[in-house]
Amino acid sequence: MGIKEGSKQGGKYMVYRRRLYIIKPEKLDEFNDFFHTYLYPNQIKHGSKLIGRWVNEIKMKL
């Protein structure tokens, strides 16, 4: 987690958090369901904004 210089918006600084999940490639669909059903709604509920989500080519790191 960190504060990026120059990311001041409306008098407040934005805090960016990067999280890395390592999964078995065959569990990608199951993890995506879990993310969209539980993790993402909980983050939104607490005021977070998702600015991006990426998966590597072998579908092991998110």
N, CA, C and O atoms as a MOPAC input file, in Angstrom:
PM7 MOZYME 1SCF
protein

 N      0.84400 1    -1.16000 1     0.00000 1
 C      0.00000 1     0.00000 1     0.00000 1
 C      0.89200 1     1.22600 1     0.00000 1
 O      1.96000 1     1.21300 1     0.61200 1
 N      0.47600 1     2.27000 1    -0.66800 1
 C      1.28100 1     3.46800 1    -0.65900 1
 C      0.53000 1     4.65200 1    -1.20600 1
 O     -0.53200 1     4.51400 1    -1.81300 1
 N      1.09000 1     5.80700 1    -0.98600 1
 C      0.51700 1     7.02600 1    -1.51700 1
 C      1.37100 1     7.46900 1    -2.68200 1
 O      2.57800 1     7.65900 1    -2.53700 1
 N      0.75900 1     7.63200 1    -3.82000 1
 C      1.48200 1     8.06500 1    -5.00500 1
 C      1.50900 1     9.58200 1    -5.03800 1
 O      0.47100 1    10.23100 1    -4.91400 1
 N      2.68000 1    10.13700 1    -5.20400 1
 C      2.82000 1    11.57600 1    -5.31200 1
 C      2.04500 1    12.05300 1    -6.53300 1
 O      2.11000 1    11.44300 1    -7.60000 1
 N      1.31700 1    13.14200 1    -6.36600 1
 C      0.56800 1    13.68600 1    -7.48000 1
 C     -0.80100 1    13.05100 1    -7.65000 1
 O     -1.48600 1    13.32600 1    -8.63500 1
 N     -1.21100 1    12.21200 1    -6.71900 1
 C     -2.52000 1    11.58900 1    -6.83800 1
 C     -3.54100 1    12.27300 1    -5.93700 1
 O     -4.50900 1    11.65100 1    -5.49900 1
 N     -3.32000 1    13.55600 1    -5.66500 1
 C     -4.22800 1    14.31200 1    -4.81500 1
 C     -5.50800 1    14.59400 1    -5.58800 1
 O     -5.46800 1    15.07500 1    -6.72100 1
 N     -6.63400 1    14.29500 1    -4.97300 1
 C     -7.91500 1    14.47800 1    -5.63500 1
 C     -8.90200 1    15.04400 1    -4.61500 1
 O     -9.17700 1    14.41600 1    -3.59200 1
 N     -9.42800 1    16.22500 1    -4.89700 1
 C    -10.40200 1    16.82200 1    -3.99300 1
 C     -9.84300 1    17.11800 1    -2.61900 1
 O    -10.57100 1    17.04800 1    -1.62900 1
 N     -8.56500 1    17.44500 1    -2.53700 1
 C     -7.95600 1    17.75200 1    -1.24700 1
 C     -7.52500 1    16.54000 1    -0.44900 1
 O     -6.97000 1    16.68500 1     0.64000 1
 N     -7.76800 1    15.35400 1    -0.96500 1
 C     -7.39200 1    14.12400 1    -0.26200 1
 C     -6.45200 1    13.32200 1    -1.14300 1
 O     -6.54200 1    13.37900 1    -2.36900 1
 N     -5.56200 1    12.58500 1    -0.52900 1
 C     -4.66900 1    11.71400 1    -1.29000 1
 C     -5.33000 1    10.36800 1    -1.49700 1
 O     -6.02200 1     9.85400 1    -0.61800 1
 N     -5.10700 1     9.80700 1    -2.67100 1
 C     -5.61600 1     8.48100 1    -2.98600 1
 C     -4.59900 1     7.44100 1    -2.50500 1
 O     -3.39200 1     7.63400 1    -2.64800 1
 N     -5.08100 1     6.37300 1    -1.95300 1
 C     -4.22900 1     5.27400 1    -1.51800 1
 C     -4.48400 1     4.10700 1    -2.46700 1
 O     -5.63200 1     3.71800 1    -2.68500 1
 N     -3.42000 1     3.55100 1    -3.02800 1
 C     -3.53400 1     2.43200 1    -3.94900 1
 C     -3.01300 1     1.17700 1    -3.26800 1
 O     -1.96500 1     1.19600 1    -2.62300 1
 N     -3.75100 1     0.09200 1    -3.41900 1
 C     -3.33300 1    -1.18800 1    -2.85200 1
 C     -3.27500 1    -2.19300 1    -3.98300 1
 O     -4.19500 1    -2.30100 1    -4.79300 1
 N     -2.19200 1    -2.91500 1    -4.02000 1
 C     -2.04000 1    -3.97000 1    -5.03300 1
 C     -2.00900 1    -5.30600 1    -4.32300 1
 O     -1.23700 1    -5.49600 1    -3.38300 1
 N     -2.83000 1    -6.21900 1    -4.75900 1
 C     -2.89100 1    -7.52200 1    -4.14100 1
 C     -2.61900 1    -8.58200 1    -5.19600 1
 O     -3.16300 1    -8.51400 1    -6.29800 1
 N     -1.79000 1    -9.55400 1    -4.87200 1
 C     -1.44900 1   -10.62800 1    -5.80000 1
 C     -1.99000 1   -11.94200 1    -5.24500 1
 O     -1.69200 1   -12.32500 1    -4.11300 1
 N     -2.78300 1   -12.61800 1    -6.05300 1
 C     -3.29500 1   -13.93400 1    -5.69900 1
 C     -2.61000 1   -14.94200 1    -6.60500 1
 O     -2.54500 1   -14.74400 1    -7.81800 1
 N     -2.10200 1   -16.01700 1    -6.02800 1
 C     -1.50700 1   -17.10800 1    -6.80800 1
 C     -2.42900 1   -18.31000 1    -6.63900 1
 O     -2.67600 1   -18.77400 1    -5.52600 1
 N     -2.92900 1   -18.80000 1    -7.76100 1
 C     -3.90500 1   -19.89300 1    -7.73900 1
 C     -3.48500 1   -20.98600 1    -8.71500 1
 O     -2.59300 1   -20.79300 1    -9.54200 1
 N     -4.13600 1   -22.12000 1    -8.60600 1
 C     -3.95800 1   -23.17000 1    -9.60700 1
 C     -4.74500 1   -22.73300 1   -10.83800 1
 O     -5.89800 1   -22.31700 1   -10.71800 1
 N     -4.13100 1   -22.82200 1   -12.03000 1
 C     -4.81200 1   -22.35100 1   -13.23900 1
 C     -6.22600 1   -22.92600 1   -13.43200 1
 O     -7.12000 1   -22.23600 1   -13.92300 1
 N     -6.41500 1   -24.17100 1   -13.04900 1
 C     -7.73300 1   -24.78400 1   -13.23100 1
 C     -8.79200 1   -24.22500 1   -12.27000 1
 O     -9.98000 1   -24.51300 1   -12.41800 1
 N     -8.36100 1   -23.43300 1   -11.29400 1
 C     -9.28400 1   -22.83400 1   -10.31800 1
 C     -9.65800 1   -21.39600 1   -10.67300 1
 O    -10.32800 1   -20.72800 1    -9.88500 1
 N     -9.24200 1   -20.90300 1   -11.84500 1
 C     -9.48800 1   -19.51100 1   -12.21100 1
 C    -10.98200 1   -19.16200 1   -12.20500 1
 O    -11.37400 1   -18.15200 1   -11.62100 1
 N    -11.80700 1   -19.97600 1   -12.84000 1
 C    -13.24300 1   -19.67800 1   -12.88300 1
 C    -13.85000 1   -19.66800 1   -11.47800 1
 O    -14.65800 1   -18.79900 1   -11.14700 1
 N    -13.45900 1   -20.62700 1   -10.67200 1
 C    -13.95900 1   -20.70400 1    -9.29300 1
 C    -13.51400 1   -19.47000 1    -8.49500 1
 O    -14.30200 1   -18.89800 1    -7.74200 1
 N    -12.26000 1   -19.06900 1    -8.66200 1
 C    -11.77000 1   -17.87800 1    -7.96100 1
 C    -12.50800 1   -16.63300 1    -8.43700 1
 O    -12.87600 1   -15.79000 1    -7.61900 1
 N    -12.73400 1   -16.49900 1    -9.75300 1
 C    -13.46000 1   -15.33900 1   -10.27700 1
 C    -14.86300 1   -15.25200 1    -9.69200 1
 O    -15.32400 1   -14.16600 1    -9.34100 1
 N    -15.54500 1   -16.39100 1    -9.58500 1
 C    -16.87000 1   -16.40300 1    -8.95900 1
 C    -16.79000 1   -15.92500 1    -7.51500 1
 O    -17.60300 1   -15.11100 1    -7.07900 1
 N    -15.80800 1   -16.43400 1    -6.77500 1
 C    -15.62100 1   -16.03500 1    -5.37900 1
 C    -15.31600 1   -14.53900 1    -5.28000 1
 O    -15.84900 1   -13.84600 1    -4.41300 1
 N    -14.46400 1   -14.05400 1    -6.16400 1
 C    -14.09800 1   -12.64100 1    -6.15800 1
 C    -15.32300 1   -11.76300 1    -6.37600 1
 O    -15.56200 1   -10.82000 1    -5.62100 1
 N    -16.09900 1   -12.07600 1    -7.41400 1
 C    -17.24700 1   -11.23300 1    -7.75600 1
 C    -18.41900 1   -11.39000 1    -6.78000 1
 O    -19.23600 1   -10.48000 1    -6.64600 1
 N    -18.50400 1   -12.53200 1    -6.10200 1
 C    -19.59100 1   -12.76300 1    -5.15900 1
 C    -19.28600 1   -12.21900 1    -3.76300 1
 O    -20.18100 1   -11.69500 1    -3.09900 1
 N    -18.03400 1   -12.33600 1    -3.31100 1
 C    -17.69800 1   -11.97700 1    -1.93000 1
 C    -16.66800 1   -10.85500 1    -1.80300 1
 O    -16.92100 1    -9.85900 1    -1.12400 1
 N    -15.52300 1   -11.00600 1    -2.44200 1
 C    -14.44000 1   -10.04500 1    -2.22800 1
 C    -14.76200 1    -8.65300 1    -2.75400 1
 O    -14.65900 1    -7.67000 1    -2.02000 1
 N    -15.14800 1    -8.56600 1    -4.01300 1
 C    -15.40100 1    -7.26800 1    -4.64000 1
 C    -16.55000 1    -6.50800 1    -3.95100 1
 O    -16.38300 1    -5.32800 1    -3.64300 1
 N    -17.71200 1    -7.14200 1    -3.70000 1
 C    -18.78500 1    -6.40600 1    -3.02200 1
 C    -18.36500 1    -5.89200 1    -1.64400 1
 O    -18.77800 1    -4.80600 1    -1.23900 1
 N    -17.56300 1    -6.64900 1    -0.93500 1
 C    -17.09300 1    -6.21700 1     0.38300 1
 C    -16.17000 1    -5.00400 1     0.26200 1
 O    -16.23500 1    -4.09400 1     1.08900 1
 N    -15.32000 1    -4.98400 1    -0.75200 1
 C    -14.43500 1    -3.83600 1    -0.95700 1
 C    -15.24400 1    -2.59300 1    -1.32000 1
 O    -14.96500 1    -1.50800 1    -0.80900 1
 N    -16.22700 1    -2.73100 1    -2.17900 1
 C    -17.08000 1    -1.60900 1    -2.57600 1
 C    -17.85500 1    -1.08100 1    -1.36500 1
 O    -17.99500 1     0.12900 1    -1.18500 1
 N    -18.34200 1    -1.98000 1    -0.55800 1
 C    -19.09100 1    -1.61200 1     0.65000 1
 C    -18.27400 1    -0.70500 1     1.56900 1
 O    -18.82900 1     0.15500 1     2.25200 1
 N    -16.96700 1    -0.89900 1     1.58000 1
 C    -16.08100 1    -0.12300 1     2.44600 1
 C    -15.40200 1     1.03600 1     1.72200 1
 O    -14.43000 1     1.60100 1     2.22200 1
 N    -15.91600 1     1.38900 1     0.54200 1
 C    -15.45500 1     2.58500 1    -0.14300 1
 C    -14.30600 1     2.42300 1    -1.12400 1
 O    -13.78300 1     3.41800 1    -1.62600 1
 N    -13.90800 1     1.20500 1    -1.40400 1
 C    -12.81700 1     0.98700 1    -2.36000 1
 C    -13.31700 1     1.09300 1    -3.78300 1
 O    -14.50600 1     0.92900 1    -4.05300 1
 N    -12.39600 1     1.37000 1    -4.69000 1
 C    -12.69000 1     1.37800 1    -6.12100 1
 C    -11.71100 1     0.44100 1    -6.79800 1
 O    -10.51500 1     0.47100 1    -6.50700 1
 N    -12.20400 1    -0.37700 1    -7.68600 1
 C    -11.33300 1    -1.26100 1    -8.44700 1
 C    -10.87400 1    -0.50600 1    -9.69200 1
 O    -11.69200 1    -0.07900 1   -10.50700 1
 N     -9.55500 1    -0.34600 1    -9.83100 1
 C     -9.04500 1     0.38200 1   -10.99400 1
 C     -8.44900 1    -0.55500 1   -12.03700 1
 O     -8.09200 1    -0.11000 1   -13.12800 1
 N     -8.33700 1    -1.83800 1   -11.72400 1
 C     -7.81300 1    -2.78200 1   -12.69300 1
 C     -7.68800 1    -4.17100 1   -12.10500 1
 O     -7.56800 1    -4.34600 1   -10.89300 1
 N     -7.71800 1    -5.14500 1   -12.98000 1
 C     -7.55000 1    -6.53500 1   -12.57200 1
 C     -6.94500 1    -7.27800 1   -13.74800 1
 O     -7.46900 1    -7.21700 1   -14.86000 1
 N     -5.85500 1    -7.97400 1   -13.51400 1
 C     -5.12300 1    -8.63400 1   -14.58800 1
 C     -4.83600 1   -10.07700 1   -14.22600 1
 O     -4.74700 1   -10.43100 1   -13.05000 1
 N     -4.69000 1   -10.91400 1   -15.25900 1
 C     -4.33000 1   -12.32100 1   -15.09500 1
 C     -3.16600 1   -12.59300 1   -16.03600 1
 O     -3.17900 1   -12.16300 1   -17.19000 1
 N     -2.14400 1   -13.31700 1   -15.53600 1
 C     -1.02000 1   -13.62500 1   -16.42700 1
 C     -1.42400 1   -14.69900 1   -17.45200 1
 O     -2.50100 1   -15.28800 1   -17.35500 1
 N     -0.55700 1   -14.93800 1   -18.41800 1
 C     -0.88100 1   -15.82700 1   -19.53800 1
 C     -1.17400 1   -17.26300 1   -19.12900 1
 O     -1.97400 1   -17.93800 1   -19.77700 1
 N     -0.54100 1   -17.73600 1   -18.06800 1
 C     -0.78000 1   -19.12100 1   -17.65900 1
 C     -1.88600 1   -19.22500 1   -16.60900 1
 O     -2.07600 1   -20.27700 1   -16.00000 1
 N     -2.60200 1   -18.13900 1   -16.40600 1
 C     -3.77200 1   -18.08100 1   -15.52300 1
 C     -3.45300 1   -18.54500 1   -14.11600 1
 O     -4.23200 1   -19.26700 1   -13.49400 1
 N     -2.29000 1   -18.12100 1   -13.61800 1
 C     -1.87500 1   -18.54500 1   -12.29400 1
 C     -1.76600 1   -17.36400 1   -11.33200 1
 O     -1.92600 1   -17.53800 1   -10.12400 1
 N     -1.49800 1   -16.17300 1   -11.84700 1
 C     -1.34600 1   -15.00900 1   -10.98400 1
 C     -2.37200 1   -13.96700 1   -11.36400 1
 O     -2.52300 1   -13.61000 1   -12.53300 1
 N     -3.06800 1   -13.49100 1   -10.36400 1
 C     -4.06300 1   -12.44700 1   -10.55200 1
 C     -3.64500 1   -11.24000 1    -9.75000 1
 O     -4.34100 1   -10.22500 1    -9.75600 1

